[in-house]
Amino acid sequence: MVAAVDYCSALLFSMAADKAVTRSPERSRTTRSGDDVEHEEDREAKKMKTNLATEEAAADDRVEKLLPTRHYFEKPLLAMPDSAKKAVLSAARSLIGLSSFRGGEPLARSAGVWINWDEGSRKGVVLTTAHLIRAKKPLVKSHRRCKDQYLYHRDAQVIVHLLDETTAEGRLLYHQEHYDIAFFMVAMDQRVQLASFADTVNNGQVTLLLAREENLDLKITHGKVKRKAGHHFLYFSQDNEYEDDGCGGPVIDFDGKVVGMFNGCRRGPFVPSSVLNGCMDLWRNFGCILRPHLGLQFEAIKFLDPTRGEYIWRKLNIDDGLVVEEMSAGSHAEKIGIRVGDIIDCINGERISTTLELENKLLSICMCNFNRGNLEVDVSIRVFHTAKRLRRTINLTVNVSDRKEVIEQAYYPVTNGEGFSAAMSPEQVDSDSNSDSE
């Protein structure tokens, strides 16, 4: 009996073992499938957590980028001494952006600086470049030797972009074409910081050009002041090409004072602070900026190539003054005998060595002799006639105007017995050239 029970127990155990080993494939797959589902759910849960963490991190990153303290700049700040950094931060508070439109279409962008603030009316005045309202293309020339002239759109809509990222309308008060500067009035609630202007700027001086990008970020360019022989403006010399958003921006020294206003997109010229100061004084006193038109264009001997300067000294024993490079046909200067190549070294009893000194002198003449009813002024000039080796002082009556002075050359292509031929206008030169070619 016991043997039978043991036998039955062994048989049941064996059958259970065989059933475990030979379990159906369907049951086996079902079990593995359940495991896979469980693992898949775990993976999905982990993936959701990862995605959620990624989205939260991205959201935090976006919020962080909106914070002023976390703003990202593509271009790192320039390496500069602490004094220069303080100068930049001080000058930047008076620097704003401007944009102009005409017929709903963009015309130009520029930077500008505050030069006046009236607490009672809550209105400020901005100084900027007249390029802001200047046509993009020059006027059609009457003949091929004419220099480029532009139309200024006084009716252009001007938007002033304030530092708190709000905007206001800019109303044109006045623009002066010769120096390409403009004044705009802006009504606003907040007080503004005015720019501080230096009296002079020196050749070779290290300076910084400030501008506002379209999003109002400050743009800083490092460079040096460079003079050129035949121009009243100076040049901001640096290696990279200039961009349009630099127009109207201040050139500052390391004390934070404005030494000039950048006024020539992509070329580098700027109006020096001494001229700007003279212009602002005239505008504040008389509402316009008049300037005597001599009808002459000069090169300063001191800025000529040394070989040319030495040659003039060796031949004429003169090492200072302004050489007449161009002269307008029919001008007063031409009528009294001044010719290309002559040297002028004194105006109204004051020695003149550079074209910048000349511009400052011309502005001071108008300041001292302003008369709205008289558009002429007498100027005393000491001139050395190189052909005759003769120095004399002459009185020159010239027109005064706030328009751009364009020197349309008088030509002396053939020398007569007295050293000069009759003057020829550009039209006559073109006519003769055409007849020769025929």
BAPA-544982 format. One record per residue (C-alpha): residue in one letter; x, y, z; residue number from 1. Coordinates in steps of 0.5 Angstrom, whole numbers, plus 500, padded with zeros to 3 digits. Each point is the difference from the previous one (the first is absolute). Layout:
{site "A" {X Y Z} NUM}
...
***
This chain:
{site "M" {500 500 500} 1}
{site "V" {506 505 502} 2}
{site "A" {503 498 494} 3}
{site "A" {494 502 495} 4}
{site "V" {500 507 504} 5}
{site "D" {507 501 498} 6}
{site "Y" {499 498 493} 7}
{site "C" {494 504 499} 8}
{site "S" {504 506 503} 9}
{site "A" {506 499 496} 10}
{site "L" {495 500 494} 11}
{site "L" {497 506 502} 12}
{site "F" {507 504 501} 13}
{site "S" {502 497 493} 14}
{site "M" {494 503 496} 15}
{site "A" {500 507 504} 16}
{site "A" {508 500 498} 17}
{site "D" {498 498 492} 18}
{site "K" {494 505 500} 19}
{site "A" {505 506 502} 20}
{site "V" {505 498 495} 21}
{site "T" {495 499 495} 22}
{site "R" {496 506 501} 23}
{site "S" {496 502 494} 24}
{site "P" {504 505 495} 25}
{site "E" {494 505 501} 26}
{site "R" {500 500 507} 27}
{site "S" {508 501 500} 28}
{site "R" {499 506 495} 29}
{site "T" {494 503 504} 30}
{site "T" {505 500 506} 31}
{site "R" {505 503 496} 32}
{site "S" {496 505 497} 33}
{site "G" {497 503 507} 34}
{site "D" {507 501 502} 35}
{site "D" {502 504 494} 36}
{site "V" {493 504 501} 37}
{site "E" {503 501 507} 38}
{site "H" {507 502 497} 39}
{site "E" {497 505 495} 40}
{site "E" {495 503 505} 41}
{site "D" {507 502 504} 42}
{site "R" {503 502 494} 43}
{site "E" {494 505 498} 44}
{site "A" {500 503 507} 45}
{site "K" {508 501 500} 46}
{site "K" {499 503 494} 47}
{site "M" {494 505 502} 48}
{site "K" {504 502 506} 49}
{site "T" {506 501 496} 50}
{site "N" {496 504 495} 51}
{site "L" {497 504 505} 52}
{site "A" {507 502 503} 53}
{site "T" {502 502 493} 54}
{site "E" {494 505 499} 55}
{site "E" {501 503 507} 56}
{site "A" {507 501 499} 57}
{site "A" {498 503 493} 58}
{site "A" {495 504 504} 59}
{site "D" {505 502 505} 60}
{site "D" {505 502 495} 61}
{site "R" {495 504 496} 62}
{site "V" {498 504 506} 63}
{site "E" {508 501 502} 64}
{site "K" {501 503 493} 65}
{site "L" {495 505 501} 66}
{site "L" {503 502 507} 67}
{site "P" {505 506 498} 68}
{site "T" {505 497 504} 69}
{site "R" {500 494 496} 70}
{site "H" {500 503 493} 71}
{site "Y" {505 497 495} 72}
{site "F" {504 504 496} 73}
{site "E" {503 497 493} 74}
{site "K" {506 505 501} 75}
{site "P" {504 500 506} 76}
{site "L" {501 507 503} 77}
{site "L" {507 503 498} 78}
{site "A" {506 500 504} 79}
{site "M" {501 507 503} 80}
{site "P" {502 503 506} 81}
{site "D" {495 502 506} 82}
{site "S" {500 507 498} 83}
{site "A" {498 499 493} 84}
{site "K" {494 495 503} 85}
{site "K" {498 506 504} 86}
{site "A" {500 504 495} 87}
{site "V" {496 496 495} 88}
{site "L" {495 499 506} 89}
{site "S" {499 507 501} 90}
{site "A" {500 502 493} 91}
{site "A" {495 494 498} 92}
{site "R" {495 503 504} 93}
{site "S" {499 506 495} 94}
{site "L" {500 496 494} 95}
{site "I" {493 498 497} 96}
{site "G" {498 496 493} 97}
{site "L" {496 504 495} 98}
{site "S" {497 497 494} 99}
{site "S" {496 504 494} 100}
{site "F" {495 498 495} 101}
{site "R" {497 503 494} 102}
{site "G" {493 498 497} 103}
{site "G" {500 494 505} 104}
{site "E" {507 497 497} 105}
{site "P" {506 500 504} 106}
{site "L" {505 506 498} 107}
{site "A" {506 499 505} 108}
{site "R" {502 499 507} 109}
{site "S" {505 504 505} 110}
{site "A" {502 501 507} 111}
{site "G" {500 507 503} 112}
{site "V" {502 503 507} 113}
{site "W" {495 505 504} 114}
{site "I" {503 507 500} 115}
{site "N" {494 504 504} 116}
{site "W" {495 498 505} 117}
{site "D" {494 505 502} 118}
{site "E" {497 498 507} 119}
{site "G" {494 504 499} 120}
{site "S" {498 498 493} 121}
{site "R" {503 493 501} 122}
{site "K" {503 500 493} 123}
{site "G" {507 499 498} 124}
{site "V" {504 501 494} 125}
{site "V" {504 495 496} 126}
{site "L" {506 501 496} 127}
{site "T" {501 495 494} 128}
{site "T" {503 499 493} 129}
{site "A" {495 503 495} 130}
{site "H" {501 494 496} 131}
{site "L" {494 497 504} 132}
{site "I" {496 505 495} 133}
{site "R" {504 500 494} 134}
{site "A" {498 496 494} 135}
{site "K" {504 493 498} 136}
{site "K" {502 502 493} 137}
{site "P" {503 507 498} 138}
{site "L" {497 505 495} 139}
{site "V" {501 499 493} 140}
{site "K" {506 504 498} 141}
{site "S" {499 506 495} 142}
{site "H" {507 498 497} 143}
{site "R" {505 494 501} 144}
{site "R" {505 504 504} 145}
{site "C" {495 502 506} 146}
{site "K" {500 498 507} 147}
{site "D" {495 496 503} 148}
{site "Q" {494 504 503} 149}
{site "Y" {495 497 504} 150}
{site "L" {492 502 502} 151}
{site "Y" {498 500 507} 152}
{site "H" {493 498 502} 153}
{site "R" {498 505 505} 154}
{site "D" {493 496 500} 155}
{site "A" {503 493 502} 156}
{site "Q" {497 497 506} 157}
{site "V" {505 499 506} 158}
{site "I" {500 495 505} 159}
{site "V" {504 501 507} 160}
{site "H" {502 493 503} 161}
{site "L" {501 502 507} 162}
{site "L" {504 496 505} 163}
{site "D" {494 497 504} 164}
{site "E" {498 497 493} 165}
{site "T" {494 505 499} 166}
{site "T" {500 504 494} 167}
{site "A" {498 508 499} 168}
{site "E" {499 504 494} 169}
{site "G" {506 504 498} 170}
{site "R" {498 507 497} 171}
{site "L" {505 503 495} 172}
{site "L" {503 507 503} 173}
{site "Y" {505 501 495} 174}
{site "H" {505 497 496} 175}
{site "Q" {507 503 497} 176}
{site "E" {502 497 493} 177}
{site "H" {508 502 500} 178}
{site "Y" {501 496 507} 179}
{site "D" {494 495 499} 180}
{site "I" {498 501 507} 181}
{site "A" {492 500 502} 182}
{site "F" {497 502 506} 183}
{site "F" {493 497 503} 184}
{site "M" {495 501 505} 185}
{site "V" {497 495 504} 186}
{site "A" {495 500 505} 187}
{site "M" {500 495 506} 188}
{site "D" {499 499 507} 189}
{site "Q" {507 498 503} 190}
{site "R" {506 505 501} 191}
{site "V" {506 498 496} 192}
{site "Q" {507 501 501} 193}
{site "L" {504 505 495} 194}
{site "A" {506 498 496} 195}
{site "S" {507 504 502} 196}
{site "F" {504 503 494} 197}
{site "A" {507 500 500} 198}
{site "D" {504 507 498} 199}
{site "T" {505 496 495} 200}
{site "V" {502 494 497} 201}
{site "N" {507 498 498} 202}
{site "N" {503 496 494} 203}
{site "G" {502 493 503} 204}
{site "Q" {495 500 506} 205}
{site "V" {497 494 502} 206}
{site "T" {493 500 500} 207}
{site "L" {494 496 500} 208}
{site "L" {494 500 496} 209}
{site "L" {493 499 503} 210}
{site "A" {494 498 496} 211}
{site "R" {493 496 502} 212}
{site "E" {498 494 496} 213}
{site "E" {493 499 498} 214}
{site "N" {498 496 507} 215}
{site "L" {503 506 503} 216}
{site "D" {506 496 502} 217}
{site "L" {507 504 501} 218}
{site "K" {505 500 495} 219}
{site "I" {507 502 501} 220}
{site "T" {506 501 495} 221}
{site "H" {507 501 502} 222}
{site "G" {504 505 495} 223}
{site "K" {504 506 499} 224}
{site "V" {499 507 498} 225}
{site "K" {503 501 493} 226}
{site "R" {501 506 496} 227}
{site "K" {500 501 492} 228}
{site "A" {503 506 497} 229}
{site "G" {494 502 496} 230}
{site "H" {494 500 505} 231}
{site "H" {497 504 506} 232}
{site "F" {498 493 503} 233}
{site "L" {504 495 503} 234}
{site "Y" {500 492 499} 235}
{site "F" {499 495 505} 236}
{site "S" {505 495 498} 237}
{site "Q" {499 492 501} 238}
{site "D" {501 494 497} 239}
{site "N" {493 497 499} 240}
{site "E" {494 503 495} 241}
{site "Y" {496 505 503} 242}
{site "E" {492 498 500} 243}
{site "D" {494 505 499} 244}
{site "D" {498 500 508} 245}
{site "G" {506 504 501} 246}
{site "C" {498 506 497} 247}
{site "G" {498 506 505} 248}
{site "G" {504 496 505} 249}
{site "P" {505 504 505} 250}
{site "V" {507 499 500} 251}
{site "I" {503 501 507} 252}
{site "D" {506 500 503} 253}
{site "F" {502 496 507} 254}
{site "D" {497 506 504} 255}
{site "G" {493 498 497} 256}
{site "K" {500 507 496} 257}
{site "V" {497 500 493} 258}
{site "V" {506 502 495} 259}
{site "G" {496 499 494} 260}
{site "M" {494 498 497} 261}
{site "F" {501 494 495} 262}
{site "N" {497 502 493} 263}
{site "G" {502 496 494} 264}
{site "C" {497 493 500} 265}
{site "R" {505 495 498} 266}
{site "R" {506 505 499} 267}
{site "G" {502 502 507} 268}
{site "P" {499 508 500} 269}
{site "F" {498 504 506} 270}
{site "V" {498 507 501} 271}
{site "P" {505 502 506} 272}
{site "S" {497 503 506} 273}
{site "S" {503 507 499} 274}
{site "V" {496 501 494} 275}
{site "L" {494 497 504} 276}
{site "N" {501 505 505} 277}
{site "G" {500 505 495} 278}
{site "C" {494 498 497} 279}
{site "M" {496 499 506} 280}
{site "D" {501 507 502} 281}
{site "L" {498 503 494} 282}
{site "W" {494 496 500} 283}
{site "R" {498 501 507} 284}
{site "N" {501 508 499} 285}
{site "F" {497 501 493} 286}
{site "G" {496 493 498} 287}
{site "C" {505 499 494} 288}
{site "I" {507 498 499} 289}
{site "L" {503 505 494} 290}
{site "R" {507 499 497} 291}
{site "P" {504 505 496} 292}
{site "H" {501 496 493} 293}
{site "L" {507 502 497} 294}
{site "G" {499 496 494} 295}
{site "L" {507 496 502} 296}
{site "Q" {502 494 502} 297}
{site "F" {507 499 503} 298}
{site "E" {505 495 502} 299}
{site "A" {504 501 507} 300}
{site "I" {508 500 498} 301}
{site "K" {501 497 507} 302}
{site "F" {496 494 498} 303}
{site "L" {503 499 493} 304}
{site "D" {504 494 499} 305}
{site "P" {507 502 502} 306}
{site "T" {504 500 494} 307}
{site "R" {494 505 497} 308}
{site "G" {501 504 506} 309}
{site "E" {507 501 499} 310}
{site "Y" {500 501 493} 311}
{site "I" {495 506 502} 312}
{site "W" {505 503 505} 313}
{site "R" {506 499 495} 314}
{site "K" {497 504 495} 315}
{site "L" {496 505 503} 316}
{site "N" {503 500 507} 317}
{site "I" {493 499 503} 318}
{site "D" {498 494 505} 319}
{site "D" {493 502 503} 320}
{site "G" {494 502 497} 321}
{site "L" {494 498 495} 322}
{site "V" {501 498 493} 323}
{site "V" {495 502 496} 324}
{site "E" {498 493 496} 325}
{site "E" {493 502 497} 326}
{site "M" {496 506 499} 327}
{site "S" {493 502 497} 328}
{site "A" {499 503 494} 329}
{site "G" {498 507 500} 330}
{site "S" {501 500 508} 331}
{site "H" {502 507 503} 332}
{site "A" {507 497 501} 333}
{site "E" {501 498 493} 334}
{site "K" {498 507 498} 335}
{site "I" {505 504 505} 336}
{site "G" {506 495 497} 337}
{site "I" {501 494 504} 338}
{site "R" {501 494 497} 339}
{site "V" {501 493 501} 340}
{site "G" {507 499 503} 341}
{site "D" {500 506 504} 342}
{site "I" {501 500 507} 343}
{site "I" {496 503 506} 344}
{site "D" {503 501 507} 345}
{site "C" {496 505 503} 346}
{site "I" {493 502 501} 347}
{site "N" {497 506 503} 348}
{site "G" {507 501 503} 349}
{site "E" {500 493 503} 350}
{site "R" {505 494 498} 351}
{site "I" {497 494 497} 352}
{site "S" {504 494 499} 353}
{site "T" {494 495 499} 354}
{site "T" {493 499 497} 355}
{site "L" {498 499 507} 356}
{site "E" {502 506 502} 357}
{site "L" {497 504 494} 358}
{site "E" {493 497 502} 359}
{site "N" {501 502 507} 360}
{site "K" {502 507 497} 361}
{site "L" {494 500 495} 362}
{site "L" {495 498 506} 363}
{site "S" {503 506 504} 364}
{site "I" {499 505 495} 365}
{site "C" {493 499 499} 366}
{site "M" {499 500 508} 367}
{site "C" {503 507 500} 368}
{site "N" {497 502 494} 369}
{site "F" {493 497 500} 370}
{site "N" {495 504 496} 371}
{site "R" {493 497 497} 372}
{site "G" {500 506 495} 373}
{site "N" {507 499 497} 374}
{site "L" {502 494 497} 375}
{site "E" {507 502 498} 376}
{site "V" {506 501 505} 377}
{site "D" {507 503 499} 378}
{site "V" {506 496 501} 379}
{site "S" {507 502 500} 380}
{site "I" {505 495 497} 381}
{site "R" {507 500 500} 382}
{site "V" {502 496 493} 383}
{site "F" {507 498 497} 384}
{site "H" {499 499 493} 385}
{site "T" {505 495 498} 386}
{site "A" {500 502 492} 387}
{site "K" {502 507 502} 388}
{site "R" {504 498 506} 389}
{site "L" {496 506 503} 390}
{site "R" {497 500 507} 391}
{site "R" {494 505 501} 392}
{site "T" {494 501 505} 393}
{site "I" {493 501 496} 394}
{site "N" {493 501 503} 395}
{site "L" {495 495 497} 396}
{site "T" {493 501 500} 397}
{site "V" {496 493 501} 398}
{site "N" {493 497 500} 399}
{site "V" {498 497 507} 400}
{site "S" {495 494 500} 401}
{site "D" {498 494 504} 402}
{site "R" {500 496 493} 403}
{site "K" {505 495 498} 404}
{site "E" {506 504 497} 405}
{site "V" {502 496 493} 406}
{site "I" {506 502 497} 407}
{site "E" {499 500 492} 408}
{site "Q" {507 500 498} 409}
{site "A" {503 506 495} 410}
{site "Y" {505 497 496} 411}
{site "Y" {506 503 497} 412}
{site "P" {503 495 495} 413}
{site "V" {504 504 496} 414}
{site "T" {505 505 503} 415}
{site "N" {501 507 497} 416}
{site "G" {506 505 500} 417}
{site "E" {497 502 507} 418}
{site "G" {500 493 503} 419}
{site "F" {493 499 499} 420}
{site "S" {495 499 494} 421}
{site "A" {493 502 500} 422}
{site "A" {495 496 505} 423}
{site "M" {496 495 497} 424}
{site "S" {493 497 503} 425}
{site "P" {499 493 501} 426}
{site "E" {495 500 494} 427}
{site "Q" {505 503 496} 428}
{site "V" {505 495 501} 429}
{site "D" {495 495 499} 430}
{site "S" {498 503 493} 431}
{site "D" {508 501 498} 432}
{site "S" {501 492 502} 433}
{site "N" {494 498 496} 434}
{site "S" {502 504 494} 435}
{site "D" {507 498 500} 436}
{site "S" {497 493 500} 437}
{site "E" {496 501 494} 438}
***
